[in-house]
Amino acid sequence: MRVIIIGSGIGGPIAAVALRKAGIESVVYEAHDGPGVGIGAFLGLAPNGLSVLDTLGLLDAVRATPGAHVSHLTEFLDSAGRRLGQLSDGSDQLEPRLRSLGVRRGELQAALAEAARAHGAHIEYGKRFVDCDDTGSAVIARFADGSTAEADVLIGADGLHSRVRAAIDPAAPTPRYSGMLGVGGWTSSRSVEPTPPSTGRMVFGRRGFFLYQSAPDGDVYWGVNFPHPELDRAAIAERGAATWKRELLDRYADDMPDLARILADSDTDWFLPFGLYDLADLPHWTRGRIGLIGDAAHAVPNSSGQGASMAIEDGIVLAKCLRDIPNPEEALRAFVASRRGRVDRIITEGRRRGKLKTLTNPVAVTLRDMAMRAVLWRLAKNSGHSWIFDHRVDFDAPVRT
Ligand SMILES: Cc1cc2nc3c(=O)[nH]c(=O)nc-3n(C[C@H](O)[C@H](O)[C@H](O)COP(=O)(O)OP(=O)(O)OC[C@H]3O[C@@H](n4cnc5c(N)ncnc54)[C@H](O)[C@@H]3O)c2cc1C
């Protein structure tokens, strides 16, 4: 069997490595001209995603990427910096090697692409997928440069604004705007008190949410989500990074002073935000020999911190299905059946958390902060998120239709 994978973000290279381990050939086609060093800021990889990397032999390479820092504890603070509670990802008791990790997005993509190549997968850059035909016995992909490629199966790992999704179903719903913009970066400034070791801080500010963490080398990683009417990329860019920086300094001026300090010390280039979207209940993740994984199939809200880990889980489960079920169409259906329930649950949980970030009315903010103390206490006591973090995929266990 031969597989075409569209997109060399996170899910694409993972699927390629897992398919190689399953004895299946694949070629990854990526629209950009090279691996993604320098794109975006950073993201979190949770124990469930890290365990897949471990199974595939990629964990050490990811842990060794520049800037990677353990982040398995989260402190929740109100706008004045008062502690509302603390949660662990559970890895301190279970598997210390799988402690949640903050990683630079570009470094992660480059490391995964390198690993995929080292495992014998082929990646072709500068190949923008346009459309495809399923002939019943093969799939033919067409690219913007006029070239084509043929395989037994085509997988769209092409992210939130997937073209493969549109090829499966031109009437597919589009991603839903969360009501928030987000932006983040890191700074080597030492002007704030370092966070406790391996601990991220989530601050529910008066007019926006702020997370930050000091890495062991002293760099401070930060990200913000703030309520804002939807803007497209052109409108965001037109306003300019310096204007956005000023707007964010104003927005966080009345919160604990460290927040404005971190923003003030950060390079202005970081400050072009992006809309935060999610995508749930996509009617068709597959059609015939064409399937979707990662954000292309289900963009989980960024408040869940699970987007990358879901794309990683998808990649390995897809490979298991194609390995164990000879008929490609049945294999893709089995993949959907095994993934939909878990992903839907994470989307619901992420949307619930996201709503807490959009509150700006002072009364609602006070009530939220009071309720958060109780909720965090209950979650900490009952290991409330263990169903997310403790999930493990057994690569060797056979898949049945
Ligand atoms: C601000 C922000 C913060 C986030 N924080 C976290 C976090 O803390 N933890 C977490 O787990 N997740 C986080 N995520 C989500 C995470 O980044 C995504 O869920 C994840 O990258 C999805 O992986 P993917 O492989 O499906 O898609 P992507 O990583 O988006 O990769 C898609 C790839 O496809 C390529 N492509 C697109 N169109 C085409 C085409 N037509 N032809 C060829 N190639 C194409 C793209 O260039 C890209 O390389 C965050 C996202 C955002 C926006």
The ligand as an SDF file (V2000), in Angstrom:
LIG
                    3D

 53 58  0  0  0  0  0  0  0  0999 V2000
   -2.2700   30.0330   19.2140 C   0  0  0  0  0  0  0  0  0  0  0  0
   -2.3100   28.5590   19.1880 C   0  0  0  0  0  0  0  0  0  0  0  0
   -1.8510   27.9050   20.3100 C   0  0  0  0  0  0  0  0  0  0  0  0
   -1.8900   26.5410   20.3480 C   0  0  0  0  0  0  0  0  0  0  0  0
   -1.4600   25.9130   21.4540 N   0  0  0  0  0  0  0  0  0  0  0  0
   -1.4860   24.5760   21.5100 C   0  0  0  0  0  0  0  0  0  0  0  0
   -1.0430   23.8730   22.6720 C   0  0  0  0  0  0  0  0  0  0  0  0
   -0.6000   24.4670   23.6650 O   0  0  0  0  0  0  0  0  0  0  0  0
   -1.0880   22.5240   22.6640 N   0  0  0  0  0  0  0  0  0  0  0  0
   -1.5500   21.8470   21.5900 C   0  0  0  0  0  0  0  0  0  0  0  0
   -1.5820   20.6000   21.6340 O   0  0  0  0  0  0  0  0  0  0  0  0
   -1.9700   22.4710   20.4670 N   0  0  0  0  0  0  0  0  0  0  0  0
   -1.9570   23.8130   20.4060 C   0  0  0  0  0  0  0  0  0  0  0  0
   -2.4000   24.4580   19.2990 N   0  0  0  0  0  0  0  0  0  0  0  0
   -2.9770   23.6940   18.1940 C   0  0  0  0  0  0  0  0  0  0  0  0
   -1.9610   23.0000   17.3310 C   0  0  0  0  0  0  0  0  0  0  0  0
   -1.0060   23.9050   16.8380 O   0  0  0  0  0  0  0  0  0  0  0  0
   -2.6830   22.3290   16.1810 C   0  0  0  0  0  0  0  0  0  0  0  0
   -3.7840   21.6290   16.6810 O   0  0  0  0  0  0  0  0  0  0  0  0
   -1.7450   21.3800   15.4490 C   0  0  0  0  0  0  0  0  0  0  0  0
   -0.6940   22.0990   14.8540 O   0  0  0  0  0  0  0  0  0  0  0  0
   -2.5010   20.5730   14.4140 C   0  0  0  0  0  0  0  0  0  0  0  0
   -1.5860   19.8010   13.6880 O   0  0  0  0  0  0  0  0  0  0  0  0
   -1.9070   19.3980   12.1980 P   0  0  0  0  0  0  0  0  0  0  0  0
   -0.7680   18.5610   11.7410 O   0  0  0  0  0  0  0  0  0  0  0  0
   -3.2790   18.8640   12.1010 O   0  0  0  0  0  0  0  0  0  0  0  0
   -1.9340   20.7780   11.3780 O   0  0  0  0  0  0  0  0  0  0  0  0
   -0.8040   21.8750   11.2410 P   0  0  0  0  0  0  0  0  0  0  0  0
    0.2090   21.7900   12.2980 O   0  0  0  0  0  0  0  0  0  0  0  0
   -1.5350   23.1650   11.0410 O   0  0  0  0  0  0  0  0  0  0  0  0
   -0.0750   21.4940    9.8730 O   0  0  0  0  0  0  0  0  0  0  0  0
   -0.7230   21.5960    8.6260 C   0  0  0  0  0  0  0  0  0  0  0  0
    0.3520   21.6060    7.5320 C   0  0  0  0  0  0  0  0  0  0  0  0
   -0.2880   21.4930    6.2740 O   0  0  0  0  0  0  0  0  0  0  0  0
    0.2940   22.4150    5.3680 C   0  0  0  0  0  0  0  0  0  0  0  0
   -0.7010   22.7210    4.3430 N   0  0  0  0  0  0  0  0  0  0  0  0
   -1.8280   23.4570    4.4730 C   0  0  0  0  0  0  0  0  0  0  0  0
   -2.4970   23.5020    3.3110 N   0  0  0  0  0  0  0  0  0  0  0  0
   -1.7870   22.7550    2.4200 C   0  0  0  0  0  0  0  0  0  0  0  0
   -1.9720   22.4160    1.0310 C   0  0  0  0  0  0  0  0  0  0  0  0
   -3.0350   22.8590    0.3240 N   0  0  0  0  0  0  0  0  0  0  0  0
   -1.0530   21.6270    0.4400 N   0  0  0  0  0  0  0  0  0  0  0  0
    0.0430   21.1620    1.1390 C   0  0  0  0  0  0  0  0  0  0  0  0
    0.2680   21.4660    2.4510 N   0  0  0  0  0  0  0  0  0  0  0  0
   -0.6400   22.2510    3.0740 C   0  0  0  0  0  0  0  0  0  0  0  0
    0.6480   23.5980    6.2510 C   0  0  0  0  0  0  0  0  0  0  0  0
    1.6190   24.4200    5.6330 O   0  0  0  0  0  0  0  0  0  0  0  0
    1.1500   22.9120    7.5120 C   0  0  0  0  0  0  0  0  0  0  0  0
    2.5200   22.6310    7.4480 O   0  0  0  0  0  0  0  0  0  0  0  0
   -2.3850   25.8220   19.2250 C   0  0  0  0  0  0  0  0  0  0  0  0
   -2.8170   26.4930   18.0900 C   0  0  0  0  0  0  0  0  0  0  0  0
   -2.8030   27.8510   18.0800 C   0  0  0  0  0  0  0  0  0  0  0  0
   -3.2950   28.5740   16.8560 C   0  0  0  0  0  0  0  0  0  0  0  0
  1  2  1  0
  2  3  1  0
  2 52  2  0
  3  4  2  0
  4  5  1  0
  4 50  1  0
  5  6  2  0
  6  7  1  0
  6 13  1  0
  7  8  2  0
  7  9  1  0
  9 10  1  0
 10 11  2  0
 10 12  1  0
 12 13  2  0
 13 14  1  0
 14 15  1  0
 14 50  1  0
 15 16  1  0
 16 17  1  0
 16 18  1  0
 18 19  1  0
 18 20  1  0
 20 21  1  0
 20 22  1  0
 22 23  1  0
 23 24  1  0
 24 25  2  0
 24 26  1  0
 24 27  1  0
 27 28  1  0
 28 29  2  0
 28 30  1  0
 28 31  1  0
 31 32  1  0
 32 33  1  0
 33 34  1  0
 33 48  1  0
 34 35  1  0
 35 36  1  0
 35 46  1  0
 36 37  1  0
 36 45  1  0
 37 38  2  0
 38 39  1  0
 39 40  1  0
 39 45  2  0
 40 41  1  0
 40 42  2  0
 42 43  1  0
 43 44  2  0
 44 45  1  0
 46 47  1  0
 46 48  1  0
 48 49  1  0
 50 51  2  0
 51 52  1  0
 52 53  1  0
M  END
$$$$
